[in-house]
Amino acid sequence: MPVPKKRTSTLKNHIRKNIWKRGGYCATLKSFSVSKSRSIGNSKSFFVKQINKKTLE
């Protein structure tokens, strides 16, 4: 016969939620850092094909 599960404590729920939120926060920091280094020109992980103005004319 089915038995009802025990209730999860609010402390465990808060811990799990904070871990989940921290993952998003870390991803946000990383993407901001990459975009900042890309805009400044210090990025070494992105290769962008540069177009010469002389070849377009």
All heavy atoms as atom14 arrays in JSON, in Angstrom:
{
  "sequence": "MPVPKKRTSTLKNHIRKNIWKRGGYCATLKSFSVSKSRSIGNSKSFFVKQINKKTLE",
  "atom14_mask": [
    [1, 1, 1, 1, 1, 1, 1, 1, 0, 0, 0, 0, 0, 0],
    [1, 1, 1, 1, 1, 1, 1, 0, 0, 0, 0, 0, 0, 0],
    [1, 1, 1, 1, 1, 1, 1, 0, 0, 0, 0, 0, 0, 0],
    [1, 1, 1, 1, 1, 1, 1, 0, 0, 0, 0, 0, 0, 0],
    [1, 1, 1, 1, 1, 1, 1, 1, 1, 0, 0, 0, 0, 0],
    [1, 1, 1, 1, 1, 1, 1, 1, 1, 0, 0, 0, 0, 0],
    [1, 1, 1, 1, 1, 1, 1, 1, 1, 1, 1, 0, 0, 0],
    [1, 1, 1, 1, 1, 1, 1, 0, 0, 0, 0, 0, 0, 0],
    [1, 1, 1, 1, 1, 1, 0, 0, 0, 0, 0, 0, 0, 0],
    [1, 1, 1, 1, 1, 1, 1, 0, 0, 0, 0, 0, 0, 0],
    [1, 1, 1, 1, 1, 1, 1, 1, 0, 0, 0, 0, 0, 0],
    [1, 1, 1, 1, 1, 1, 1, 1, 1, 0, 0, 0, 0, 0],
    [1, 1, 1, 1, 1, 1, 1, 1, 0, 0, 0, 0, 0, 0],
    [1, 1, 1, 1, 1, 1, 1, 1, 1, 1, 0, 0, 0, 0],
    [1, 1, 1, 1, 1, 1, 1, 1, 0, 0, 0, 0, 0, 0],
    [1, 1, 1, 1, 1, 1, 1, 1, 1, 1, 1, 0, 0, 0],
    [1, 1, 1, 1, 1, 1, 1, 1, 1, 0, 0, 0, 0, 0],
    [1, 1, 1, 1, 1, 1, 1, 1, 0, 0, 0, 0, 0, 0],
    [1, 1, 1, 1, 1, 1, 1, 1, 0, 0, 0, 0, 0, 0],
    [1, 1, 1, 1, 1, 1, 1, 1, 1, 1, 1, 1, 1, 1],
    [1, 1, 1, 1, 1, 1, 1, 1, 1, 0, 0, 0, 0, 0],
    [1, 1, 1, 1, 1, 1, 1, 1, 1, 1, 1, 0, 0, 0],
    [1, 1, 1, 1, 0, 0, 0, 0, 0, 0, 0, 0, 0, 0],
    [1, 1, 1, 1, 0, 0, 0, 0, 0, 0, 0, 0, 0, 0],
    [1, 1, 1, 1, 1, 1, 1, 1, 1, 1, 1, 1, 0, 0],
    [1, 1, 1, 1, 1, 1, 0, 0, 0, 0, 0, 0, 0, 0],
    [1, 1, 1, 1, 1, 0, 0, 0, 0, 0, 0, 0, 0, 0],
    [1, 1, 1, 1, 1, 1, 1, 0, 0, 0, 0, 0, 0, 0],
    [1, 1, 1, 1, 1, 1, 1, 1, 0, 0, 0, 0, 0, 0],
    [1, 1, 1, 1, 1, 1, 1, 1, 1, 0, 0, 0, 0, 0],
    [1, 1, 1, 1, 1, 1, 0, 0, 0, 0, 0, 0, 0, 0],
    [1, 1, 1, 1, 1, 1, 1, 1, 1, 1, 1, 0, 0, 0],
    [1, 1, 1, 1, 1, 1, 0, 0, 0, 0, 0, 0, 0, 0],
    [1, 1, 1, 1, 1, 1, 1, 0, 0, 0, 0, 0, 0, 0],
    [1, 1, 1, 1, 1, 1, 0, 0, 0, 0, 0, 0, 0, 0],
    [1, 1, 1, 1, 1, 1, 1, 1, 1, 0, 0, 0, 0, 0],
    [1, 1, 1, 1, 1, 1, 0, 0, 0, 0, 0, 0, 0, 0],
    [1, 1, 1, 1, 1, 1, 1, 1, 1, 1, 1, 0, 0, 0],
    [1, 1, 1, 1, 1, 1, 0, 0, 0, 0, 0, 0, 0, 0],
    [1, 1, 1, 1, 1, 1, 1, 1, 0, 0, 0, 0, 0, 0],
    [1, 1, 1, 1, 0, 0, 0, 0, 0, 0, 0, 0, 0, 0],
    [1, 1, 1, 1, 1, 1, 1, 1, 0, 0, 0, 0, 0, 0],
    [1, 1, 1, 1, 1, 1, 0, 0, 0, 0, 0, 0, 0, 0],
    [1, 1, 1, 1, 1, 1, 1, 1, 1, 0, 0, 0, 0, 0],
    [1, 1, 1, 1, 1, 1, 0, 0, 0, 0, 0, 0, 0, 0],
    [1, 1, 1, 1, 1, 1, 1, 1, 1, 1, 1, 0, 0, 0],
    [1, 1, 1, 1, 1, 1, 1, 1, 1, 1, 1, 0, 0, 0],
    [1, 1, 1, 1, 1, 1, 1, 0, 0, 0, 0, 0, 0, 0],
    [1, 1, 1, 1, 1, 1, 1, 1, 1, 0, 0, 0, 0, 0],
    [1, 1, 1, 1, 1, 1, 1, 1, 1, 0, 0, 0, 0, 0],
    [1, 1, 1, 1, 1, 1, 1, 1, 0, 0, 0, 0, 0, 0],
    [1, 1, 1, 1, 1, 1, 1, 1, 0, 0, 0, 0, 0, 0],
    [1, 1, 1, 1, 1, 1, 1, 1, 1, 0, 0, 0, 0, 0],
    [1, 1, 1, 1, 1, 1, 1, 1, 1, 0, 0, 0, 0, 0],
    [1, 1, 1, 1, 1, 1, 1, 0, 0, 0, 0, 0, 0, 0],
    [1, 1, 1, 1, 1, 1, 1, 1, 0, 0, 0, 0, 0, 0],
    [1, 1, 1, 1, 1, 1, 1, 1, 1, 0, 0, 0, 0, 0]
  ],
  "atom14_positions": [
    [[0.83, -1.18, 0.0], [0.0, 0.0, 0.0], [0.89, 1.26, 0.0], [1.9, 1.29, 0.7], [-0.86, -0.02, 1.26], [-1.98, 0.94, 1.21], [-3.21, 0.47, 2.43], [-4.38, 1.68, 2.03], [0.0, 0.0, 0.0], [0.0, 0.0, 0.0], [0.0, 0.0, 0.0], [0.0, 0.0, 0.0], [0.0, 0.0, 0.0], [0.0, 0.0, 0.0]],
    [[0.52, 2.29, -0.78], [1.37, 3.48, -0.84], [1.41, 4.24, 0.48], [0.43, 4.33, 1.19], [0.71, 4.34, -1.91], [-0.51, 3.65, -2.33], [-0.6, 2.35, -1.66], [0.0, 0.0, 0.0], [0.0, 0.0, 0.0], [0.0, 0.0, 0.0], [0.0, 0.0, 0.0], [0.0, 0.0, 0.0], [0.0, 0.0, 0.0], [0.0, 0.0, 0.0]],
    [[2.59, 4.74, 0.76], [2.79, 5.49, 2.0], [3.21, 6.91, 1.61], [4.04, 7.09, 0.72], [3.91, 4.84, 2.84], [4.12, 5.61, 4.12], [3.57, 3.39, 3.13], [0.0, 0.0, 0.0], [0.0, 0.0, 0.0], [0.0, 0.0, 0.0], [0.0, 0.0, 0.0], [0.0, 0.0, 0.0], [0.0, 0.0, 0.0], [0.0, 0.0, 0.0]],
    [[2.65, 7.92, 2.26], [3.05, 9.29, 1.91], [4.52, 9.55, 2.25], [5.03, 9.05, 3.25], [2.12, 10.18, 2.75], [1.5, 9.29, 3.76], [1.6, 7.89, 3.27], [0.0, 0.0, 0.0], [0.0, 0.0, 0.0], [0.0, 0.0, 0.0], [0.0, 0.0, 0.0], [0.0, 0.0, 0.0], [0.0, 0.0, 0.0], [0.0, 0.0, 0.0]],
    [[5.16, 10.31, 1.37], [6.57, 10.62, 1.59], [6.71, 11.63, 2.72], [5.81, 12.39, 3.01], [7.18, 11.21, 0.32], [7.25, 10.23, -0.81], [7.92, 10.86, -2.0], [8.06, 9.85, -3.11], [8.68, 10.42, -4.3], [0.0, 0.0, 0.0], [0.0, 0.0, 0.0], [0.0, 0.0, 0.0], [0.0, 0.0, 0.0], [0.0, 0.0, 0.0]],
    [[7.92, 11.62, 3.3], [8.2, 12.58, 4.36], [8.37, 13.96, 3.73], [8.87, 14.1, 2.62], [9.45, 12.2, 5.13], [9.27, 10.97, 5.97], [10.53, 10.69, 6.76], [10.32, 9.45, 7.62], [11.52, 9.1, 8.37], [0.0, 0.0, 0.0], [0.0, 0.0, 0.0], [0.0, 0.0, 0.0], [0.0, 0.0, 0.0], [0.0, 0.0, 0.0]],
    [[8.03, 14.95, 4.47], [8.13, 16.33, 3.99], [9.59, 16.79, 4.05], [10.29, 16.57, 5.02], [7.26, 17.21, 4.88], [7.14, 18.61, 4.38], [6.32, 19.42, 5.35], [6.49, 20.82, 5.08], [5.56, 21.59, 4.57], [4.38, 21.08, 4.29], [5.78, 22.86, 4.33], [0.0, 0.0, 0.0], [0.0, 0.0, 0.0], [0.0, 0.0, 0.0]],
    [[10.04, 17.49, 2.98], [11.4, 18.03, 2.94], [11.44, 19.3, 3.77], [10.54, 20.14, 3.69], [11.8, 18.35, 1.49], [11.55, 17.2, 0.67], [13.26, 18.7, 1.4], [0.0, 0.0, 0.0], [0.0, 0.0, 0.0], [0.0, 0.0, 0.0], [0.0, 0.0, 0.0], [0.0, 0.0, 0.0], [0.0, 0.0, 0.0], [0.0, 0.0, 0.0]],
    [[12.48, 19.44, 4.56], [12.59, 20.62, 5.42], [12.81, 21.88, 4.58], [13.36, 21.83, 3.48], [13.73, 20.46, 6.41], [14.96, 20.5, 5.75], [0.0, 0.0, 0.0], [0.0, 0.0, 0.0], [0.0, 0.0, 0.0], [0.0, 0.0, 0.0], [0.0, 0.0, 0.0], [0.0, 0.0, 0.0], [0.0, 0.0, 0.0], [0.0, 0.0, 0.0]],
    [[12.4, 23.01, 5.11], [12.55, 24.27, 4.4], [14.03, 24.63, 4.24], [14.41, 25.27, 3.26], [11.82, 25.42, 5.12], [12.26, 25.46, 6.48], [10.33, 25.22, 5.09], [0.0, 0.0, 0.0], [0.0, 0.0, 0.0], [0.0, 0.0, 0.0], [0.0, 0.0, 0.0], [0.0, 0.0, 0.0], [0.0, 0.0, 0.0], [0.0, 0.0, 0.0]],
    [[14.86, 24.23, 5.17], [16.29, 24.51, 5.07], [16.88, 23.83, 3.84], [17.64, 24.44, 3.08], [17.02, 24.04, 6.33], [18.52, 24.28, 6.35], [18.8, 25.76, 6.35], [19.14, 23.64, 7.57], [0.0, 0.0, 0.0], [0.0, 0.0, 0.0], [0.0, 0.0, 0.0], [0.0, 0.0, 0.0], [0.0, 0.0, 0.0], [0.0, 0.0, 0.0]],
    [[16.52, 22.57, 3.6], [17.02, 21.86, 2.42], [16.52, 22.51, 1.14], [17.24, 22.62, 0.16], [16.59, 20.39, 2.46], [17.39, 19.56, 3.42], [17.02, 18.11, 3.31], [17.82, 17.28, 4.29], [17.48, 15.86, 4.22], [0.0, 0.0, 0.0], [0.0, 0.0, 0.0], [0.0, 0.0, 0.0], [0.0, 0.0, 0.0], [0.0, 0.0, 0.0]],
    [[15.26, 22.95, 1.16], [14.71, 23.62, -0.02], [15.47, 24.91, -0.32], [15.79, 25.2, -1.48], [13.23, 23.94, 0.18], [12.36, 22.71, 0.04], [12.74, 21.75, -0.63], [11.2, 22.72, 0.65], [0.0, 0.0, 0.0], [0.0, 0.0, 0.0], [0.0, 0.0, 0.0], [0.0, 0.0, 0.0], [0.0, 0.0, 0.0], [0.0, 0.0, 0.0]],
    [[15.78, 25.68, 0.7], [16.51, 26.93, 0.51], [17.93, 26.66, 0.01], [18.44, 27.39, -0.86], [16.57, 27.73, 1.82], [15.3, 28.42, 2.15], [14.76, 29.42, 1.37], [14.44, 28.26, 3.17], [13.62, 29.84, 1.9], [13.4, 29.15, 3.0], [0.0, 0.0, 0.0], [0.0, 0.0, 0.0], [0.0, 0.0, 0.0], [0.0, 0.0, 0.0]],
    [[18.57, 25.63, 0.54], [19.92, 25.29, 0.1], [19.92, 24.92, -1.38], [20.74, 25.39, -2.17], [20.5, 24.14, 0.95], [20.81, 24.65, 2.36], [21.76, 23.56, 0.31], [21.16, 23.55, 3.34], [0.0, 0.0, 0.0], [0.0, 0.0, 0.0], [0.0, 0.0, 0.0], [0.0, 0.0, 0.0], [0.0, 0.0, 0.0], [0.0, 0.0, 0.0]],
    [[18.96, 24.09, -1.8], [18.89, 23.68, -3.2], [18.6, 24.87, -4.12], [19.18, 25.0, -5.19], [17.79, 22.63, -3.38], [18.16, 21.28, -2.84], [17.19, 20.22, -3.3], [17.38, 19.02, -2.54], [16.49, 18.5, -1.71], [15.32, 19.07, -1.55], [16.75, 17.39, -1.05], [0.0, 0.0, 0.0], [0.0, 0.0, 0.0], [0.0, 0.0, 0.0]],
    [[17.72, 25.74, -3.68], [17.37, 26.91, -4.49], [18.57, 27.84, -4.62], [18.83, 28.39, -5.71], [16.2, 27.66, -3.86], [15.59, 28.69, -4.8], [14.38, 29.35, -4.18], [13.19, 28.44, -4.23], [11.95, 29.12, -3.82], [0.0, 0.0, 0.0], [0.0, 0.0, 0.0], [0.0, 0.0, 0.0], [0.0, 0.0, 0.0], [0.0, 0.0, 0.0]],
    [[19.34, 28.02, -3.54], [20.51, 28.88, -3.6], [21.58, 28.31, -4.53], [22.25, 29.07, -5.24], [21.1, 29.1, -2.21], [20.24, 30.01, -1.37], [19.48, 30.82, -1.9], [20.35, 29.91, -0.06], [0.0, 0.0, 0.0], [0.0, 0.0, 0.0], [0.0, 0.0, 0.0], [0.0, 0.0, 0.0], [0.0, 0.0, 0.0], [0.0, 0.0, 0.0]],
    [[21.76, 27.0, -4.53], [22.72, 26.36, -5.43], [22.29, 26.59, -6.88], [23.1, 26.9, -7.75], [22.85, 24.86, -5.12], [23.56, 24.67, -3.77], [23.6, 24.13, -6.22], [23.53, 23.25, -3.26], [0.0, 0.0, 0.0], [0.0, 0.0, 0.0], [0.0, 0.0, 0.0], [0.0, 0.0, 0.0], [0.0, 0.0, 0.0], [0.0, 0.0, 0.0]],
    [[20.99, 26.46, -7.14], [20.46, 26.65, -8.48], [20.66, 28.1, -8.93], [21.06, 28.37, -10.07], [18.97, 26.29, -8.48], [18.34, 26.35, -9.82], [18.46, 25.44, -10.83], [17.48, 27.38, -10.3], [17.73, 25.85, -11.91], [17.1, 27.04, -11.61], [16.99, 28.55, -9.74], [16.27, 27.83, -12.36], [16.15, 29.33, -10.5], [15.8, 28.98, -11.8]],
    [[20.42, 29.06, -8.03], [20.6, 30.47, -8.37], [22.07, 30.81, -8.6], [22.4, 31.62, -9.46], [20.05, 31.36, -7.25], [18.55, 31.42, -7.2], [18.11, 32.33, -6.08], [16.61, 32.36, -5.94], [16.21, 33.21, -4.8], [0.0, 0.0, 0.0], [0.0, 0.0, 0.0], [0.0, 0.0, 0.0], [0.0, 0.0, 0.0], [0.0, 0.0, 0.0]],
    [[22.96, 30.2, -7.81], [24.39, 30.47, -7.94], [24.9, 30.05, -9.32], [25.78, 30.69, -9.88], [25.16, 29.74, -6.86], [26.58, 30.23, -6.74], [27.38, 29.53, -5.66], [26.58, 28.96, -4.6], [26.85, 27.83, -3.97], [27.92, 27.14, -4.3], [26.08, 27.37, -3.01], [0.0, 0.0, 0.0], [0.0, 0.0, 0.0], [0.0, 0.0, 0.0]],
    [[24.36, 28.96, -9.87], [24.77, 28.53, -11.21], [24.47, 29.58, -12.25], [25.3, 29.88, -13.12], [0.0, 0.0, 0.0], [0.0, 0.0, 0.0], [0.0, 0.0, 0.0], [0.0, 0.0, 0.0], [0.0, 0.0, 0.0], [0.0, 0.0, 0.0], [0.0, 0.0, 0.0], [0.0, 0.0, 0.0], [0.0, 0.0, 0.0], [0.0, 0.0, 0.0]],
    [[23.29, 30.19, -12.18], [22.93, 31.25, -13.11], [23.79, 32.49, -12.92], [24.17, 33.16, -13.88], [0.0, 0.0, 0.0], [0.0, 0.0, 0.0], [0.0, 0.0, 0.0], [0.0, 0.0, 0.0], [0.0, 0.0, 0.0], [0.0, 0.0, 0.0], [0.0, 0.0, 0.0], [0.0, 0.0, 0.0], [0.0, 0.0, 0.0], [0.0, 0.0, 0.0]],
    [[24.1, 32.79, -11.68], [24.93, 33.95, -11.37], [26.33, 33.78, -11.95], [26.9, 34.71, -12.54], [24.99, 34.17, -9.86], [25.83, 35.34, -9.44], [25.39, 36.65, -9.64], [27.06, 35.15, -8.84], [26.16, 37.73, -9.25], [27.84, 36.22, -8.45], [27.38, 37.51, -8.65], [28.16, 38.57, -8.28], [0.0, 0.0, 0.0], [0.0, 0.0, 0.0]],
    [[26.9, 32.58, -11.81], [28.24, 32.31, -12.34], [28.25, 32.41, -13.86], [29.19, 32.95, -14.45], [28.73, 30.94, -11.9], [29.09, 30.83, -10.15], [0.0, 0.0, 0.0], [0.0, 0.0, 0.0], [0.0, 0.0, 0.0], [0.0, 0.0, 0.0], [0.0, 0.0, 0.0], [0.0, 0.0, 0.0], [0.0, 0.0, 0.0], [0.0, 0.0, 0.0]],
    [[27.19, 31.9, -14.5], [27.11, 31.99, -15.96], [27.0, 33.44, -16.42], [27.6, 33.84, -17.42], [25.91, 31.2, -16.46], [0.0, 0.0, 0.0], [0.0, 0.0, 0.0], [0.0, 0.0, 0.0], [0.0, 0.0, 0.0], [0.0, 0.0, 0.0], [0.0, 0.0, 0.0], [0.0, 0.0, 0.0], [0.0, 0.0, 0.0], [0.0, 0.0, 0.0]],
    [[26.27, 34.26, -15.66], [26.13, 35.67, -15.99], [27.47, 36.38, -15.88], [27.84, 37.18, -16.75], [25.11, 36.34, -15.05], [23.88, 35.63, -15.12], [24.88, 37.78, -15.42], [0.0, 0.0, 0.0], [0.0, 0.0, 0.0], [0.0, 0.0, 0.0], [0.0, 0.0, 0.0], [0.0, 0.0, 0.0], [0.0, 0.0, 0.0], [0.0, 0.0, 0.0]],
    [[28.21, 36.12, -14.8], [29.51, 36.74, -14.62], [30.48, 36.37, -15.75], [31.21, 37.22, -16.26], [30.13, 36.32, -13.29], [29.63, 37.04, -12.05], [30.36, 36.51, -10.82], [29.84, 38.53, -12.15], [0.0, 0.0, 0.0], [0.0, 0.0, 0.0], [0.0, 0.0, 0.0], [0.0, 0.0, 0.0], [0.0, 0.0, 0.0], [0.0, 0.0, 0.0]],
    [[30.46, 35.11, -16.14], [31.36, 34.65, -17.18], [31.03, 35.31, -18.51], [31.91, 35.77, -19.23], [31.28, 33.13, -17.31], [32.29, 32.56, -18.26], [32.31, 31.06, -18.2], [33.38, 30.5, -19.12], [33.44, 29.06, -19.07], [0.0, 0.0, 0.0], [0.0, 0.0, 0.0], [0.0, 0.0, 0.0], [0.0, 0.0, 0.0], [0.0, 0.0, 0.0]],
    [[29.74, 35.36, -18.86], [29.36, 35.97, -20.13], [29.66, 37.46, -20.13], [30.09, 38.02, -21.15], [27.88, 35.73, -20.42], [27.08, 36.4, -19.47], [0.0, 0.0, 0.0], [0.0, 0.0, 0.0], [0.0, 0.0, 0.0], [0.0, 0.0, 0.0], [0.0, 0.0, 0.0], [0.0, 0.0, 0.0], [0.0, 0.0, 0.0], [0.0, 0.0, 0.0]],
    [[29.48, 38.14, -19.0], [29.8, 39.56, -18.91], [31.29, 39.78, -19.06], [31.73, 40.7, -19.75], [29.31, 40.12, -17.58], [29.54, 41.59, -17.43], [28.78, 42.49, -18.14], [30.52, 42.06, -16.58], [29.0, 43.85, -18.01], [30.75, 43.41, -16.43], [29.98, 44.31, -17.16], [0.0, 0.0, 0.0], [0.0, 0.0, 0.0], [0.0, 0.0, 0.0]],
    [[32.08, 38.92, -18.44], [33.53, 39.04, -18.53], [34.01, 38.84, -19.96], [34.87, 39.59, -20.45], [34.17, 38.01, -17.6], [35.55, 37.98, -17.79], [0.0, 0.0, 0.0], [0.0, 0.0, 0.0], [0.0, 0.0, 0.0], [0.0, 0.0, 0.0], [0.0, 0.0, 0.0], [0.0, 0.0, 0.0], [0.0, 0.0, 0.0], [0.0, 0.0, 0.0]],
    [[33.46, 37.85, -20.65], [33.85, 37.59, -22.03], [33.47, 38.76, -22.92], [34.26, 39.2, -23.76], [33.21, 36.27, -22.53], [33.35, 36.13, -24.03], [33.84, 35.08, -21.83], [0.0, 0.0, 0.0], [0.0, 0.0, 0.0], [0.0, 0.0, 0.0], [0.0, 0.0, 0.0], [0.0, 0.0, 0.0], [0.0, 0.0, 0.0], [0.0, 0.0, 0.0]],
    [[32.27, 39.29, -22.74], [31.83, 40.4, -23.58], [32.66, 41.65, -23.31], [32.96, 42.42, -24.22], [30.35, 40.69, -23.38], [30.1, 41.09, -22.05], [0.0, 0.0, 0.0], [0.0, 0.0, 0.0], [0.0, 0.0, 0.0], [0.0, 0.0, 0.0], [0.0, 0.0, 0.0], [0.0, 0.0, 0.0], [0.0, 0.0, 0.0], [0.0, 0.0, 0.0]],
    [[33.04, 41.84, -22.05], [33.86, 43.0, -21.7], [35.25, 42.9, -22.34], [35.74, 43.86, -22.93], [33.98, 43.09, -20.18], [34.65, 44.34, -19.69], [34.63, 44.38, -18.17], [35.39, 45.56, -17.63], [35.44, 45.55, -16.18], [0.0, 0.0, 0.0], [0.0, 0.0, 0.0], [0.0, 0.0, 0.0], [0.0, 0.0, 0.0], [0.0, 0.0, 0.0]],
    [[35.87, 41.73, -22.24], [37.19, 41.55, -22.83], [37.12, 41.63, -24.34], [38.04, 42.13, -25.0], [37.81, 40.23, -22.39], [37.12, 39.15, -22.95], [0.0, 0.0, 0.0], [0.0, 0.0, 0.0], [0.0, 0.0, 0.0], [0.0, 0.0, 0.0], [0.0, 0.0, 0.0], [0.0, 0.0, 0.0], [0.0, 0.0, 0.0], [0.0, 0.0, 0.0]],
    [[36.01, 41.18, -24.91], [35.83, 41.24, -26.37], [35.7, 42.69, -26.83], [36.27, 43.08, -27.85], [34.58, 40.44, -26.75], [34.24, 40.45, -28.2], [35.23, 39.6, -28.99], [34.91, 39.7, -30.38], [35.61, 40.44, -31.24], [36.66, 41.09, -30.84], [35.28, 40.5, -32.49], [0.0, 0.0, 0.0], [0.0, 0.0, 0.0], [0.0, 0.0, 0.0]],
    [[34.97, 43.51, -26.07], [34.77, 44.9, -26.47], [36.04, 45.71, -26.3], [36.3, 46.64, -27.07], [33.63, 45.52, -25.66], [34.0, 45.62, -24.31], [0.0, 0.0, 0.0], [0.0, 0.0, 0.0], [0.0, 0.0, 0.0], [0.0, 0.0, 0.0], [0.0, 0.0, 0.0], [0.0, 0.0, 0.0], [0.0, 0.0, 0.0], [0.0, 0.0, 0.0]],
    [[36.86, 45.38, -25.32], [38.12, 46.1, -25.09], [39.17, 45.68, -26.12], [40.0, 46.46, -26.54], [38.63, 45.87, -23.65], [37.67, 46.5, -22.65], [40.02, 46.41, -23.46], [37.99, 46.16, -21.22], [0.0, 0.0, 0.0], [0.0, 0.0, 0.0], [0.0, 0.0, 0.0], [0.0, 0.0, 0.0], [0.0, 0.0, 0.0], [0.0, 0.0, 0.0]],
    [[39.12, 44.42, -26.51], [40.09, 43.92, -27.49], [41.12, 43.02, -26.87], [42.11, 42.69, -27.51], [0.0, 0.0, 0.0], [0.0, 0.0, 0.0], [0.0, 0.0, 0.0], [0.0, 0.0, 0.0], [0.0, 0.0, 0.0], [0.0, 0.0, 0.0], [0.0, 0.0, 0.0], [0.0, 0.0, 0.0], [0.0, 0.0, 0.0], [0.0, 0.0, 0.0]],
    [[40.93, 42.6, -25.63], [41.89, 41.72, -24.96], [41.55, 40.25, -25.09], [42.2, 39.41, -24.49], [41.98, 42.07, -23.47], [42.57, 43.44, -23.24], [43.3, 43.95, -24.08], [42.26, 44.03, -22.11], [0.0, 0.0, 0.0], [0.0, 0.0, 0.0], [0.0, 0.0, 0.0], [0.0, 0.0, 0.0], [0.0, 0.0, 0.0], [0.0, 0.0, 0.0]],
    [[40.54, 39.94, -25.85], [40.09, 38.56, -25.96], [41.07, 37.73, -26.76], [41.51, 38.12, -27.84], [38.71, 38.51, -26.62], [38.29, 37.19, -26.76], [0.0, 0.0, 0.0], [0.0, 0.0, 0.0], [0.0, 0.0, 0.0], [0.0, 0.0, 0.0], [0.0, 0.0, 0.0], [0.0, 0.0, 0.0], [0.0, 0.0, 0.0], [0.0, 0.0, 0.0]],
    [[41.42, 36.57, -26.23], [42.33, 35.66, -26.92], [41.63, 34.38, -27.34], [42.22, 33.52, -27.97], [43.52, 35.33, -26.02], [44.36, 36.55, -25.72], [45.48, 36.22, -24.78], [46.26, 37.49, -24.47], [47.22, 37.3, -23.4], [0.0, 0.0, 0.0], [0.0, 0.0, 0.0], [0.0, 0.0, 0.0], [0.0, 0.0, 0.0], [0.0, 0.0, 0.0]],
    [[40.36, 34.25, -27.0], [39.65, 33.02, -27.32], [38.74, 33.17, -28.54], [38.18, 32.19, -29.01], [38.83, 32.56, -26.12], [37.87, 33.55, -25.78], [0.0, 0.0, 0.0], [0.0, 0.0, 0.0], [0.0, 0.0, 0.0], [0.0, 0.0, 0.0], [0.0, 0.0, 0.0], [0.0, 0.0, 0.0], [0.0, 0.0, 0.0], [0.0, 0.0, 0.0]],
    [[38.58, 34.39, -29.05], [37.73, 34.63, -30.21], [38.58, 35.08, -31.38], [39.48, 35.91, -31.24], [36.68, 35.71, -29.92], [35.59, 35.24, -29.01], [35.64, 35.53, -27.65], [34.54, 34.51, -29.48], [34.65, 35.1, -26.81], [33.54, 34.08, -28.65], [33.6, 34.37, -27.31], [0.0, 0.0, 0.0], [0.0, 0.0, 0.0], [0.0, 0.0, 0.0]],
    [[38.3, 34.52, -32.53], [38.98, 34.93, -33.75], [37.94, 35.55, -34.67], [36.99, 34.89, -35.08], [39.65, 33.72, -34.43], [40.72, 33.11, -33.59], [40.48, 31.93, -32.9], [41.96, 33.7, -33.48], [41.48, 31.36, -32.12], [42.96, 33.14, -32.7], [42.71, 31.97, -32.02], [0.0, 0.0, 0.0], [0.0, 0.0, 0.0], [0.0, 0.0, 0.0]],
    [[38.14, 36.8, -34.98], [37.2, 37.52, -35.83], [37.91, 37.88, -37.11], [39.02, 38.43, -37.1], [36.68, 38.79, -35.13], [35.72, 39.54, -36.02], [36.03, 38.44, -33.81], [0.0, 0.0, 0.0], [0.0, 0.0, 0.0], [0.0, 0.0, 0.0], [0.0, 0.0, 0.0], [0.0, 0.0, 0.0], [0.0, 0.0, 0.0], [0.0, 0.0, 0.0]],
    [[37.26, 37.56, -38.22], [37.84, 37.89, -39.5], [37.73, 39.4, -39.72], [36.64, 39.95, -39.73], [37.11, 37.15, -40.61], [37.71, 37.33, -41.96], [36.97, 36.5, -43.0], [37.6, 36.68, -44.37], [36.86, 35.93, -45.38], [0.0, 0.0, 0.0], [0.0, 0.0, 0.0], [0.0, 0.0, 0.0], [0.0, 0.0, 0.0], [0.0, 0.0, 0.0]],
    [[38.88, 40.04, -39.87], [38.89, 41.48, -40.07], [38.87, 41.79, -41.56], [39.58, 41.17, -42.36], [40.12, 42.09, -39.41], [40.1, 41.94, -37.9], [41.32, 42.57, -37.27], [42.23, 43.01, -37.95], [41.33, 42.6, -35.95], [0.0, 0.0, 0.0], [0.0, 0.0, 0.0], [0.0, 0.0, 0.0], [0.0, 0.0, 0.0], [0.0, 0.0, 0.0]],
    [[38.04, 42.75, -41.91], [37.88, 43.12, -43.32], [38.7, 44.38, -43.57], [38.59, 45.37, -42.86], [36.4, 43.38, -43.64], [35.57, 42.13, -43.35], [36.22, 43.81, -45.07], [34.1, 42.35, -43.42], [0.0, 0.0, 0.0], [0.0, 0.0, 0.0], [0.0, 0.0, 0.0], [0.0, 0.0, 0.0], [0.0, 0.0, 0.0], [0.0, 0.0, 0.0]],
    [[39.54, 44.32, -44.58], [40.34, 45.48, -44.97], [39.47, 46.43, -45.8], [38.71, 46.0, -46.67], [41.56, 45.07, -45.78], [42.55, 44.28, -44.95], [42.59, 44.44, -43.74], [43.33, 43.42, -45.6], [0.0, 0.0, 0.0], [0.0, 0.0, 0.0], [0.0, 0.0, 0.0], [0.0, 0.0, 0.0], [0.0, 0.0, 0.0], [0.0, 0.0, 0.0]],
    [[39.59, 47.7, -45.52], [38.8, 48.69, -46.25], [39.31, 48.83, -47.69], [38.56, 49.16, -48.59], [38.86, 50.04, -45.55], [38.15, 50.05, -44.23], [38.18, 51.41, -43.59], [37.44, 51.38, -42.25], [37.47, 52.68, -41.58], [0.0, 0.0, 0.0], [0.0, 0.0, 0.0], [0.0, 0.0, 0.0], [0.0, 0.0, 0.0], [0.0, 0.0, 0.0]],
    [[40.59, 48.54, -47.91], [41.16, 48.67, -49.25], [40.57, 47.63, -50.21], [40.38, 47.92, -51.39], [42.67, 48.53, -49.2], [43.35, 49.67, -48.48], [44.85, 49.46, -48.44], [45.53, 50.59, -47.69], [46.98, 50.39, -47.6], [0.0, 0.0, 0.0], [0.0, 0.0, 0.0], [0.0, 0.0, 0.0], [0.0, 0.0, 0.0], [0.0, 0.0, 0.0]],
    [[40.28, 46.44, -49.72], [39.74, 45.39, -50.58], [38.29, 45.65, -50.94], [37.81, 45.17, -51.95], [39.85, 44.02, -49.91], [39.15, 44.05, -48.67], [41.3, 43.65, -49.67], [0.0, 0.0, 0.0], [0.0, 0.0, 0.0], [0.0, 0.0, 0.0], [0.0, 0.0, 0.0], [0.0, 0.0, 0.0], [0.0, 0.0, 0.0], [0.0, 0.0, 0.0]],
    [[37.58, 46.41, -50.13], [36.18, 46.7, -50.42], [36.03, 47.78, -51.48], [35.04, 47.81, -52.19], [35.47, 47.15, -49.13], [35.31, 46.1, -48.04], [34.66, 46.72, -46.8], [34.46, 44.95, -48.52], [0.0, 0.0, 0.0], [0.0, 0.0, 0.0], [0.0, 0.0, 0.0], [0.0, 0.0, 0.0], [0.0, 0.0, 0.0], [0.0, 0.0, 0.0]],
    [[37.01, 48.65, -51.62], [36.89, 49.76, -52.57], [37.21, 49.37, -53.97], [37.74, 48.46, -54.37], [37.8, 50.92, -52.13], [37.37, 51.5, -50.83], [38.34, 52.56, -50.33], [39.42, 52.76, -50.92], [38.0, 53.2, -49.32], [0.0, 0.0, 0.0], [0.0, 0.0, 0.0], [0.0, 0.0, 0.0], [0.0, 0.0, 0.0], [0.0, 0.0, 0.0]]
  ]
}
